[in-house]
Amino acid sequence: MDFTFSDEEQAVAELGRKILEDLATNERQKEIEAGDAAWDEKLYKALGDANLLGTALPEAHGGSDLGFMALCRLLQEVGRSVAQVPAYPALVLGGLPLARFGNDEQQKNWLPGVVEGTLVLTAALQEYDSSDPLVLTTIATKADGGYRLTGTKSIVPCASQSASILIPARTPDGDVLLFWVAPNADGVTVTDQATSDGLPYGQVELEGALVRDSDRLGAEGEGALQLKWLVQRAIAARCMMQLGVIERALEMTADYTRERIQFGRPIGAFQAVHQRAADAYINVECVRLTAWEVTWRLSQELPSDEHVAVAKFWAAEGGQNTAYACQHLHGGIGIDIDYPLHRYFKWATQLEHELGSARHQLEVLGRSIAASGLPPA
């Protein structure tokens, strides 16, 4: 892997950080949390005006086409600021598969709005019955010149607010299909769900919702490959966001332990604090290296099955351990909602479990090692 970022990737991260630091202040965050807005529309518009929302989307529809690595550098900055903006669902869950597999009409209808920040798309990758987003219980049965979808999706980001939701389902024969479904379509019920990061989520119940061939993503027979392609990039994106969350939380903790005086000395001078912070630092670096590696491999279209599992393991295990250590080292102020650290702990906890927990990733790796017939290195 080449650990050197291109000038364009670095510029995206620097511009994103500048906008997010200027607008996603603690005071602004509290204002948004106290109101009824689904997200910070002023901040999201600023990202759109800077063309950051089009980072990985085609130039033909207003984007910059800088690639997946540049997009993940932007998402790392979103995590660093714990900003309440729908960048992940719109740009990763919706924008990426639409740009890669969508037909001309779908791209023309939706991509310009995604780039401008006036339209949000999302995907429903999680179900109640499985931690593995590639294992589907939602069923698509042929009917009325199309398919009818039956099943329940959970923790769908911006479900009610999206123009369309990408729904993966399987046929009774086991084929995988992906369809765009409007949240207000007949046979679709969206129920709001509360989560830790402050963005709106929803449970999507499909009760015979009718979809046509024109609603399908990509060509027939490619659904399983499309779903795996999307899931791997969604996991990598969440790992990069987790990296932003915990690296900023550790920076805040380092500043606090230098300034907090106890027994006449900064608490950072005590050995126990050194040890706890050092463990957190190691975790952050493990998350960083594994997240960067899998993001780079995916951007190069390289095989990445085990790399995805390793990165998500560290984002889950290392991310949560770091967030807990940072809160512990802050003491009581770490859970004070007037102080910003509490958001980082909540985000880290949510990112820990999304798209498969640490335990699930170990099971994935275990099956891979067993299937290879080789002893672990």
C-alpha positions, 0 to 999 in steps of 0.5 A, a space after each residue: 500500500 502507498 500511504 501517501 495521499 494525493 494532493 487532491 485527497 489532501 485538499 478535500 480533507 483540509 477543506 472539509 476540516 476547515 468548513 466543519 471546524 468553522 460551522 460544527 461548533 459545540 454551540 451549533 451542535 447543541 442548537 441542532 440537538 435542541 431543535 427539530 431539524 433532521 440535520 444541520 442544513 446550513 453546514 450541509 449546504 456549505 459542503 455542497 457549495 464547496 463541491 465536497 459532496 461530489 468528491 467521488 461522483 461523476 463529473 458529468 453530473 456535477 461531481 469531481 470524480 476524485 475517487 473513493 479514497 478522497 471521499 473517505 478522507 472527507 468522511 474521516 473529517 465528518 467523524 472528527 467533528 461528529 457533524 450532524 450531516 447525512 454525508 454517509 447515507 447520501 454519498 456512500 449508501 446512495 451515491 456510490 452504487 448509483 454512480 457505479 451501477 445505476 442506469 442513465 435515467 436514475 443517475 440523471 434524476 438523482 445525482 445532481 441533487 446529491 452533489 448539490 446537497 438538495 437530495 438524499 439517498 440511502 440504503 437499507 443494509 441491516 436486518 434484525 435476524 442477522 449481523 451479516 448484511 450479505 445474509 438477507 431475509 427480505 424476499 422478492 417474489 415475481 408479481 404484476 410484471 415486477 417484484 413484490 418485496 416483503 421483509 423488515 430493514 432496521 437502522 436505515 439512515 435518513 429513511 424518511 428523508 430520502 428520495 429513495 431507499 436502496 433495498 437488497 432482497 433475495 428471491 425464493 431461488 436465492 438470487 440477490 436483487 437491489 431495488 430503489 424504493 420510495 419511502 412513501 410507496 404503497 406497501 412501505 412503512 417507515 417508523 422512526 428509530 432513535 440512535 446515538 449519532 443524532 441523525 434520523 434513522 428508520 425501520 422500513 417494513 415492506 408488505 408486498 411493496 411493488 417494484 418494477 424492472 426500471 427500479 432495479 439497480 444495474 443488470 439482472 444477475 449482478 445483485 450479489 456482486 453489487 451488494 458485496 461491492 456496496 457493503 465493503 465500501 460502507 464498512 470501510 467508510 464507517 471505519 474511516 469515520 470511526 478513525 476521525 471520531 477517536 483520533 479527535 477524542 484522544 486529542 481532546 483527552 491529551 489537552 485535558 490531561 495537560 490542563 487538569 491539575 490534581 495534587 498540585 500536578 497535571 493529571 497527565 504527569 501520573 503513570 496510570 494516565 500515561 498507560 491508559 492514554 498509551 493504550 488508547 493511542 495504540 488502538 487509534 493507530 491500529 484503526 488508522 492503518 487498517 482503515 487506510 489499507 482497506 480503503 486504498 485496496 477498495 479504491 484500487 479494486 483489489 480483493 479485500 474480504 479479509 481486510 474489510 473484516 480486520 478493519 471493522 474489527 479494529 474500528 469496533 474493538 479499538 474504537 470503543 476501547 479508545 472512546 471509553 478510555 478518553 471518557 474515563 480519563 476526563 472523569 465526570 466532565 466526560 459525561 457532561 452533555 455541555 462538554 463535547 466529549 459525550 458525542 464522541 463516545 456515543 458515535 463510537 458506540 454506534 459505529 462499533 455495532 453497525 454492519 457487524 460487531 467485532 465478534 462478527 468480524 472474528 467469526 468471518 476471519 475464522 471461517 476464512 482461515 478454516 476454509 483456506 486449510 492453512 494454519 493462522 500466521 
